[in-house]
């Protein structure tokens, strides 16, 4: 690889979900050229094994390396949490930027009742890593905090895997999306949902249906990491002297499997 400032920023996801990440990066880097790769044929990723994910990712990265790219944004929480480490070892010449659920911003906001929505694979990774060191209850109580956002209030986190939700969003079938949400979230009592303060959207597909999710958690702030990813991409390109200085707006190419 011999990237230049005019080379493309590649964005990879299992389908349309990563377009939410692409949108935020484009807001910040209007002059950049982009290549969006959506592996819709193999969506959803969140219910596959690590071996399957690594094989798919390896093939997709090898395909993208044939394009004129300077950085690869893995706009998929599942790929990032499960197989990004081995991908970095296999492709040391390529700059990767990963995507992980925005738990830190949710905690920094002072929220004490947090729901994390993600794919089964990402939810498993969270239990094994980010959530492991936290002292928290794994359920949300149906009562207000005595002092909302107080440091002394107990931390309650519901780490909820959402099988089939990404696939439903990928289908663009509103009826299927509504039915899937009702199945996944309907078991949480309405009075409990009303006390949730923060909902982490731990899959890049989920911001596409942000308003539908918000209807289940009317008092919660919905958090995703897309804006932070955009800032990270800009910082890396600045450090590497790879920012496109062309004053004209960049273009976006789309590839879907």
C-alpha positions as CSV (number, residue, x, y, z in Angstrom):
1,X,0.0,0.0,0.0
2,X,1.1,3.5,-0.8
3,X,-1.9,5.7,0.2
4,X,-2.1,9.4,-0.6
5,X,-4.4,12.2,0.7
6,X,-6.6,11.5,-2.4
7,X,-7.0,7.8,-1.5
8,X,-10.4,6.7,-0.3
9,X,-11.7,6.1,3.2
10,X,-13.2,2.6,3.2
11,X,-16.2,1.8,5.5
12,X,-17.1,-1.9,6.1
13,X,-20.2,-3.4,7.6
14,X,-22.5,-6.4,7.2
15,X,-25.0,-4.3,5.3
16,X,-26.6,-0.9,5.6
17,X,-25.8,-0.3,9.2
18,X,-22.4,1.3,8.6
19,X,-24.0,4.0,6.6
20,X,-24.9,5.7,9.9
21,X,-21.1,5.8,10.6
22,X,-20.4,7.0,7.1
23,X,-22.8,9.8,7.5
24,X,-21.0,11.1,10.6
25,X,-17.6,10.9,9.0
26,X,-18.8,12.7,5.9
27,X,-20.1,15.6,8.1
28,X,-16.7,16.1,9.5
29,X,-14.6,15.3,6.4
30,X,-16.5,16.8,3.5
31,X,-13.5,16.7,1.0
32,X,-12.8,13.0,1.5
33,X,-13.6,10.3,-1.0
34,X,-15.2,7.2,0.4
35,X,-15.8,3.5,-0.5
36,X,-18.7,1.9,1.4
37,X,-18.7,-1.9,1.4
38,X,-21.9,-3.6,2.7
39,X,-21.7,-7.3,3.0
40,X,-25.5,-7.8,2.9
41,X,-25.2,-11.3,1.6
42,X,-23.8,-12.4,4.9
43,X,-25.9,-10.2,7.2
44,X,-26.3,-10.5,10.1
45,X,-22.8,-10.9,11.5
46,X,-23.9,-10.9,15.1
47,X,-25.0,-14.5,15.2
48,X,-21.9,-16.0,13.5
49,X,-18.9,-17.7,15.1
50,X,-15.6,-16.0,15.4
51,X,-14.1,-18.4,12.8
52,X,-16.9,-17.4,10.3
53,X,-16.4,-13.7,11.1
54,X,-12.7,-13.9,10.6
55,X,-13.0,-15.7,7.3
56,X,-15.6,-13.2,5.9
57,X,-13.6,-10.2,7.2
58,X,-10.3,-11.5,5.7
59,X,-11.9,-11.9,2.3
60,X,-13.5,-8.5,2.4
61,X,-10.3,-6.8,3.5
62,X,-8.4,-8.5,0.8
63,X,-11.0,-7.2,-1.7
64,X,-10.8,-3.7,-0.3
65,X,-7.0,-3.6,-0.5
66,X,-7.3,-3.8,-4.3
67,X,-9.0,-0.4,-4.2
68,X,-7.1,2.8,-3.6
69,X,-7.8,3.1,0.2
70,X,-5.9,4.8,3.0
71,X,-7.8,3.7,6.0
72,X,-10.5,1.1,6.8
73,X,-13.3,1.9,9.2
74,X,-14.8,-1.3,10.6
75,X,-18.3,0.1,11.1
76,X,-19.5,-3.0,12.9
77,X,-19.4,-3.6,16.7
78,X,-19.5,-7.4,16.2
79,X,-16.4,-7.4,13.9
80,X,-14.6,-5.0,16.1
81,X,-15.1,-6.8,19.4
82,X,-14.7,-10.3,18.0
83,X,-12.0,-10.3,15.2
84,X,-10.4,-6.9,14.8
85,X,-7.3,-7.9,16.8
86,X,-6.4,-10.8,14.5
87,X,-7.2,-8.7,11.4
88,X,-4.7,-6.0,12.5
89,X,-2.0,-8.7,12.9
90,X,-2.8,-10.2,9.4
91,X,-2.9,-6.8,7.7
92,X,-0.3,-4.6,9.5
93,X,0.1,-2.3,6.5
94,X,-3.5,-1.1,6.8
95,X,-4.9,1.5,9.3
96,X,-8.0,0.1,11.0
97,X,-10.5,2.1,13.0
98,X,-13.0,0.0,15.0
99,X,-16.4,0.5,16.5
100,X,-17.4,-0.4,20.0
101,X,-20.6,0.2,22.0
102,X,-20.5,3.7,23.5
103,X,-20.6,2.6,27.1
104,X,-18.1,5.1,28.3
105,X,-20.1,8.1,27.2
106,X,-23.2,6.6,28.9
107,X,-21.3,6.2,32.2
108,X,-19.7,9.7,31.9
109,X,-23.2,11.2,31.5
110,X,-23.9,10.1,35.1
111,X,-26.7,7.7,34.1
112,X,-27.2,4.9,36.6
113,X,-29.9,2.9,34.7
114,X,-28.4,1.9,31.4
115,X,-29.6,-0.5,28.7
116,X,-27.2,-1.8,26.1
117,X,-28.7,-3.1,22.9
118,X,-26.4,-5.1,20.6
119,X,-26.0,-8.3,18.7
120,X,-25.5,-11.6,20.6
121,X,-21.8,-11.7,19.7
122,X,-21.2,-8.1,20.8
123,X,-23.2,-8.7,24.0
124,X,-21.0,-11.7,24.8
125,X,-17.8,-9.6,24.2
126,X,-19.1,-6.9,26.6
127,X,-19.6,-9.5,29.3
128,X,-16.1,-10.8,28.7
129,X,-14.4,-7.4,28.6
130,X,-15.8,-3.9,29.1
131,X,-18.4,-4.8,31.7
132,X,-16.2,-7.2,33.6
133,X,-14.6,-4.6,35.9
134,X,-17.8,-2.7,36.7
135,X,-19.7,-3.2,39.9
136,X,-23.3,-3.2,38.7
137,X,-26.7,-4.9,38.9
138,X,-27.7,-6.8,35.8
139,X,-31.3,-5.7,36.1
140,X,-33.1,-2.4,36.0
141,X,-35.3,-1.6,39.0
142,X,-38.8,-0.1,38.6
143,X,-38.1,2.8,40.8
144,X,-36.3,6.2,40.5
145,X,-32.9,6.7,42.1
146,X,-33.1,8.5,45.4
147,X,-30.7,11.0,43.9
148,X,-30.7,10.7,40.1
149,X,-27.2,10.5,38.6
150,X,-25.7,10.6,42.1
151,X,-22.3,8.9,42.4
152,X,-23.6,7.0,45.3
153,X,-26.6,5.6,43.4
154,X,-26.3,1.9,42.4
155,X,-25.3,1.2,38.8
156,X,-27.8,-0.9,36.9
157,X,-26.9,-2.2,33.4
158,X,-29.1,-4.5,31.3
159,X,-26.9,-6.0,28.6
160,X,-29.5,-7.1,26.1
161,X,-28.6,-9.2,23.1
162,X,-30.9,-8.6,20.2
163,X,-30.9,-11.5,17.8
164,X,-32.5,-10.9,14.4
165,X,-32.9,-7.1,14.9
166,X,-30.0,-6.2,12.5
167,X,-31.5,-8.6,9.9
168,X,-34.9,-7.0,10.3
169,X,-33.5,-3.5,9.8
170,X,-31.6,-4.8,6.8
171,X,-34.8,-6.0,5.3
172,X,-36.3,-2.5,5.5
173,X,-39.6,-4.1,6.4
174,X,-41.2,-1.8,9.0
175,X,-43.7,-4.5,10.0
176,X,-40.9,-7.0,10.7
177,X,-38.9,-4.4,12.5
178,X,-41.9,-3.5,14.8
179,X,-42.6,-7.1,15.5
180,X,-38.9,-7.8,16.3
181,X,-38.7,-4.9,18.7
182,X,-41.9,-5.9,20.4
183,X,-40.5,-9.4,20.9
184,X,-37.1,-8.2,22.2
185,X,-38.3,-5.2,24.4
186,X,-41.9,-6.1,25.2
187,X,-40.8,-8.3,28.1
188,X,-39.3,-5.3,29.9
189,X,-42.2,-3.8,31.9
190,X,-43.3,-0.4,30.7
191,X,-42.8,1.1,34.1
192,X,-39.3,-0.2,34.2
193,X,-38.5,1.2,30.7
194,X,-39.7,4.6,31.9
195,X,-36.8,4.8,34.4
196,X,-34.0,3.9,32.0
197,X,-31.7,6.9,31.7
198,X,-29.4,5.8,28.8
199,X,-29.7,3.4,26.0
200,X,-26.5,2.4,24.2
201,X,-27.1,1.5,20.6
202,X,-24.4,-1.2,20.2
203,X,-24.9,-2.0,16.6
204,X,-24.5,0.5,13.7
205,X,-27.9,-0.7,12.3
206,X,-29.8,0.5,15.3
207,X,-29.5,4.3,14.8
208,X,-31.5,3.7,11.6
209,X,-34.6,3.0,13.8
210,X,-33.6,5.4,16.6
211,X,-37.2,6.8,16.9
212,X,-38.7,3.3,17.2
213,X,-36.3,2.4,20.0
214,X,-36.9,5.7,21.7
215,X,-40.6,5.0,21.9
216,X,-39.8,2.1,24.2
217,X,-37.5,4.3,26.4
218,X,-39.2,7.7,26.4
219,X,-37.0,9.2,29.1
220,X,-33.7,7.9,28.0
221,X,-30.9,9.4,26.1
222,X,-29.9,7.2,23.1
223,X,-26.2,7.0,22.6
224,X,-24.1,5.7,19.7
225,X,-20.4,6.1,19.0
226,X,-20.5,7.3,15.4
227,X,-19.5,10.9,16.1
228,X,-16.5,9.7,18.1
229,X,-15.5,7.4,15.3
230,X,-15.6,10.3,12.9
231,X,-13.3,12.4,15.2
232,X,-10.9,9.4,15.5
233,X,-10.7,9.0,11.7
234,X,-9.9,12.7,11.3
235,X,-7.2,12.6,14.1
236,X,-5.5,9.6,12.5
237,X,-5.5,11.1,9.0
238,X,-4.1,14.4,10.4
239,X,-1.3,12.5,12.2
240,X,-0.4,10.6,9.0
241,X,-0.6,13.7,6.8
242,X,-3.3,11.9,4.8
243,X,-6.2,14.5,5.0
244,X,-7.5,15.4,1.6
245,X,-7.0,19.1,1.1
246,X,-9.0,19.4,-2.0
247,X,-11.7,22.1,-1.4
248,X,-14.3,20.2,-3.6
249,X,-16.7,17.8,-2.0
250,X,-15.7,14.2,-2.1
251,X,-17.6,11.3,-3.7
252,X,-18.9,8.0,-2.3
253,X,-18.8,4.7,-4.0
254,X,-21.0,1.8,-2.8
255,X,-20.4,-1.9,-3.1
256,X,-22.9,-4.4,-1.7
257,X,-22.7,-8.1,-1.9
